[in-house]
């Protein structure tokens, strides 16, 4: 069985070398102009214990950053299979999760039948202006292509209420590097494109960084209206 899997991986690698635009065998895939993931590509961890620990520390940071915030309605932009959706829902009167991946959304609806999940690429959000008090997007915008990011951010700003907050977790450690599916953008990139919002929280999840073979999923950033910036 192990030999068969190894041969399969070698064959897939050879195929991708010949067909350089192919995503066969990769944990990510293209959906039109956008990127989504296979099951083993949504969350990265070297082992189940590490995966659960990462999940724990991510939730702890979300609760810390959003503590004492008055959130009536929240939007999770790129919810995947709903891993973090119950956390955001528990802090909001009404929560909606959107994603481009129909298979992941089907799994989310089975796991969390009481939550609202909708399919969307994010380029045109099916919500009126000023709908949400919170928009949260967790390691998603880094996978939006440069020619698409301004349009996506414009839609997020449109549906975010005048007193709304934007919570991002984005990998920013290598802003000059890029892969076929990821573009690291510094906090200043978002500050320039979100002039009505101020960056009030910015930090990596150090608890994950300290775990062997693990790195923080990204920099956690909170943008709020009319607030003094905190570095």
N, C-alpha and C positions, 0 to 999 in steps of 0.2 A: 504493500500500500504506500509506504513512504517513497519507494523507488518510483512508483507511478506518479505521485505528486511532484517529485523532483523533475522527472522527465517532462511533465506538463508545464512546469514553471520555465524550464529551459526552452521548450517549444514556443511558449508565449513570448519569452524574451527575444527569441530569434525573429518571430513574426513582427514584433514591434520595431525591431531594428530595420527590418525591410520596409515596413509600413509605418513611417515615423509619425504620422498623424493619428494612428490608431490608439485607442484607450483600452483595448482588450486586455483583461487581466489586471487592470489598475483599479484601486479602490475608489476612483472618481470617474465621472463620465460627464459628457456635455449634453445639455438640454437646450438646443437652439444656441443662443448667444450666452447662456449661463452655465454654471457648473453645479453639479450635485454629486452625491456619493452613493457607493454601494455600502452594504452593512458594515464592512470592516474599515470604512473610510470616515465615518462620522466622528468617531472619538478615538484618539490614539493613546494606547497604554501598552506596556510590555507584558502585562499579566492581569488576570481578573482582580487580585488584591489591589494592584496599582490603579486599575480602572475605577474601582469603588472608592478608593482614597481620593483620586482626582475629583470624582463626582462630588464627594463630601465637601472638599475644600472649595470647589466652585460654588456650591449652594451656600456655604458659609459666607463667602465673599459677596454674593448677590444680596443676601439678607443683611449683611453689614452695611453695604453701600446704600441700600434702599430703605434702611430702618427709619421709621417715623415719617415716611412719605405718604401723602394722601393720594392714593391711586384708585380712581373709580373704574377706569377702563384701560386695559393694557393690550398692546400688540407685540407679539413675538415674531420677529422678522427672520424666517429661516428656522423653523422649529424642528425640522427633521422628524424623527419618530417620537418626539414629545418628551425627550429625556429631562429637560428642564421646565417643561410646561406646568406641571403641578406646583412647582415652586413659585413661578410668576403668578399663577392663578390664585395661590393662597395669599398673595399680597395685594390682590386687586378685586374689586367688586365683580368685574366681568373681564374675562381674558379671551383673546383670539390668537391662535397660532396659524401662521401661513408658511407654505413651503412650495417649491416647484416640483418636488419628488412625490408622485402619486403613490408609489409603493410605501414610502415612509409614512405618508399621511394615513394610509389604510391601517398600518400598524398602530399609529398614534390613536386613531379612533377606537380601535379594539381595546387598547390598554386604558384609555381615559375617555370613556363614552360620554361623560358629562361635560367635557370641554369642547370648545368650538374650534375646529380645524378647517382651513380653506386652502385650496390650491391657488398659487399665484407666483409669478416670476419676480414680482416686486417692481417691475417697470411701470405698471399701472395698477395702483391699489384700489380695490373696489369699496372704498370708504369715503364718506364726505370729508370736507376740510375740518380740521380741528376736532377730530373724533377722539383721540387718545390722550390720556394724562402721562402715559409711559409708552415708549417704543424701546424694546430691547432686542438686540441682535448680537449673537454669541458666535464669534469666529465665522462669520458669514460674509461680511462686506469685503474681506480680504480676498474672496474668490470671485468678486465682481470685476469684470474686465475694465481697463482704464477708460475705454470709450463708452462704458455704460454707467460708471460710478456716479457721475454728476446727476444723471437722470434719476437714478435710484435714490440718491440723497434728497433730491427735490421732492420726490413722492413722500419720503419719510417726513420731511419738514411740513409738507402740505397737510398730512393727516394728524400731525402732532399739534395739540392745543397750545394756545399762547402761554399757558403756565406749565406746559408739559416738559418732561424730562426724557433724555435719550441715554440709554445705557448701552455701551459697546464693549465687547471683548474682541480685540484684534491683535494679531501678531505684528509687532512693529520693530523687531530687533534687527532686521536686515532690510532697510527701506530701499537700498540700491539693488538688491537681488530680486529675482523673480523666477517662478517656475511656469509651466504651462497652465497652471490653474490657481496660482496664488500671487498676490501683489501686496507686499508689506508697505503700509502707509503710516508715517509718523503722526503723532497727535496734532501737530501743526496743520497737517493736511485737512483734518476734520474741523479744526478751529477756523480755518480760512473759509470753509464752505458752510459753516454754521455760525454766521456772524451774530445772530440773535441769541445764541446760547454761549455760556461760559463753561469752561472745563473746571469742575470742582473736585474731581477725584481722578487720580491717575496712578495705577500701580500694577505690578505683576503679582501673581499669586505665589508668594515665596514658599509656602508650604509644599506646593507641587514641585517647585524648582529644587528643593532640598531632597526630594526622593530620588534614589538611584535610577538612572535611565529615563528620567522624566524632566520635562520643562513645562513651565506655565503655559496654558493654552493660548495666552496672549496678555496684552495689557488691558486691564479693566479701566474704562473711562466713563465718567458720568458728566453729562452736559445738562446744565440747568439755565433757565432764563434769568437774566439780571442778577446773577450771583457773582461774588468775587472769586476769581480764579484761584485754585489751589494746585500747587505742583507736588 
